[in-house]
Amino acid sequence: MQETIKVQGMTCQHCEKSVHDAVAALEGVEKVQVDLATGNVDVTFDETVVTLEKMKEAIDSQGYDVVE
């Protein structure tokens, strides 16, 4: 499954890497692409292993806001 998560608060390459690494570390996440310019995080994942909510929590834990 693929989803796009909109994130606010990313301002630099370090922010981009923090979000990428937090989501990529979750079991069941197959691919993560973070676009700093748009604030989009495109994630390909196995929905039987990880939920969209868990990915949003991982982003939030890094100090960034998920836009609903």
N, C-alpha and C positions, 0 to 999 in steps of 0.2 A: 504494500500500500504506500502511496505517496501523499504527503500533506505539506502545506506551506504554513509556517508559523510567522506571524508578524511580530517583530521585536523593536522596542524603543530603548534608547539609551546607549547604543553602540556608537562610539565616536572614533575608534582607531583600530589598527590591526590587532592590537592586544585584545580588545573587546571581541573582535571577530573570532580570534583563536580560542578565547575563553568559552564562548558560546558553542563553537564547533566541538571542542574537546569534551565539554559537559554532556552534550547530546550523544556524541560518538561513543562515549564510555558506557552507555546503557546497552544492556544485552537486548538483542533483537533489532538494533539499529544497523541498517546495512550501508547507508550512504547519507552524508550530510554535506550540504553546500550552503554557506553563509554569504549573503550579499550585503556588505556594509552600506553601500549607497542606498539601497531600497529598504533595508531592515528585514529582508525576507530570509527565512531559514527553511530551505527545502530539504525534507527528510524522507528517505525511503526506508521502510521498516516492516517487520513482521508483526502484524497486529495481534497475533496469538501469543506474543512474548512480551511486548511493551505497548503501553497505551500513550495516546496523545497527551493525556494529562501528566504522565510521568515525564515526558519530554519537556512540557511547559514548566514543571516543577524544577527540572534540572537547570533550565535557563534562568528561572527566578532565583535559584540558589546562588547564581553567579552575580546577582545584583541588577539584572535587566528586567524590564517590564514587558510582559507578553500582552499584545493588543488583541482583545476579543472581538 
